[in-house]
Amino acid sequence: MNHDEPSPLVVTVPLNDDKTISHAIPHSGWWGIPKGNNWCRPVIFKPDGSVDFGGDPEDSHAERYGEMQIFDRAIEVGERFYMKDLEDGSSSEFVVRELIELD
């Protein structure tokens, strides 16, 4: 994996006509590359803006959660989203690269 390139963040959500998420319920996805020996983390996006990475029972709140609001915003190609890491305060930037219609 080239660490200069961001790893993909994939989320399956139903969109309204205005391209906002149609239901204010948690949605799941994954961050990383789910094959080979690459890393991959499951993620759950909650309407309050929290991102749950799951984890071990002994993990602290900061190790398990981040912040990224995907609700009430248009999900369009080129749109930028930022995820804050609660453990160290760093941010990761994500750019919508593709929208795929599911059958």
C-alpha positions in Angstrom: 0.0 0.0 0.0 1.3 3.5 -0.9 1.0 5.5 2.4 0.9 8.7 0.4 -2.4 7.6 -1.1 -5.4 7.6 1.2 -7.1 4.3 1.8 -10.7 3.9 0.6 -13.7 4.5 2.8 -16.7 2.7 1.5 -20.2 3.3 2.9 -23.5 2.0 1.5 -26.3 4.6 2.1 -29.7 5.3 0.4 -29.8 8.9 -1.0 -32.7 11.3 -1.4 -33.1 13.3 -4.6 -31.0 16.1 -3.1 -28.2 13.5 -2.5 -28.5 13.6 1.3 -28.8 10.4 3.2 -32.4 9.4 3.3 -32.6 7.8 6.7 -31.1 9.2 10.0 -30.1 5.7 11.2 -26.6 4.3 11.7 -24.9 3.1 8.5 -21.9 0.8 8.2 -19.0 0.5 5.9 -15.3 -0.2 5.9 -12.0 1.8 5.8 -9.0 0.2 4.2 -8.5 -2.6 1.7 -10.3 -5.9 2.6 -7.9 -8.3 0.9 -4.4 -9.7 1.2 -2.5 -8.6 4.3 -3.7 -5.0 4.1 -5.5 -3.4 7.0 -9.3 -2.9 7.0 -11.4 -1.4 9.8 -15.2 -1.7 10.1 -16.9 1.6 10.7 -20.4 2.6 11.7 -21.5 6.2 11.0 -24.1 7.5 13.5 -26.5 10.5 13.0 -24.9 12.4 15.9 -21.6 12.5 13.9 -19.8 9.8 15.8 -17.9 7.1 14.0 -17.6 3.7 15.8 -14.6 1.6 14.9 -15.5 -1.3 17.2 -12.7 -2.7 19.2 -11.7 -4.6 22.3 -13.6 -4.2 25.6 -10.5 -2.6 27.1 -10.2 0.1 24.4 -10.9 3.6 25.6 -13.6 5.8 24.2 -11.0 7.8 22.3 -9.5 4.6 20.8 -12.9 3.3 19.6 -14.6 6.5 18.3 -14.0 9.3 15.9 -16.1 12.2 14.5 -17.3 12.7 11.0 -20.7 14.1 10.0 -22.1 12.5 6.8 -25.7 13.2 7.5 -27.5 16.4 6.3 -24.8 17.0 3.6 -24.9 16.3 -0.1 -23.0 13.2 -1.0 -21.6 14.2 -4.4 -18.4 13.4 -6.4 -15.7 15.9 -5.3 -17.3 16.6 -1.9 -14.8 16.6 1.0 -15.4 15.1 4.4 -13.1 15.1 7.4 -12.8 12.5 10.2 -11.4 13.6 13.5 -9.4 11.0 15.5 -10.4 11.4 19.2 -7.3 9.7 20.4 -4.7 12.1 19.0 -6.9 14.9 17.5 -5.6 14.4 14.0 -7.9 14.6 11.0 -8.2 12.5 7.9 -9.6 13.9 4.7 -11.9 11.9 2.4 -13.0 13.0 -1.1 -16.1 11.4 -2.7 -14.6 9.7 -5.8 -17.5 7.6 -7.0 -21.2 7.1 -6.5 -22.6 3.7 -7.5 -26.2 2.8 -7.9 -27.1 -0.5 -6.3 -29.7 -2.7 -8.0 
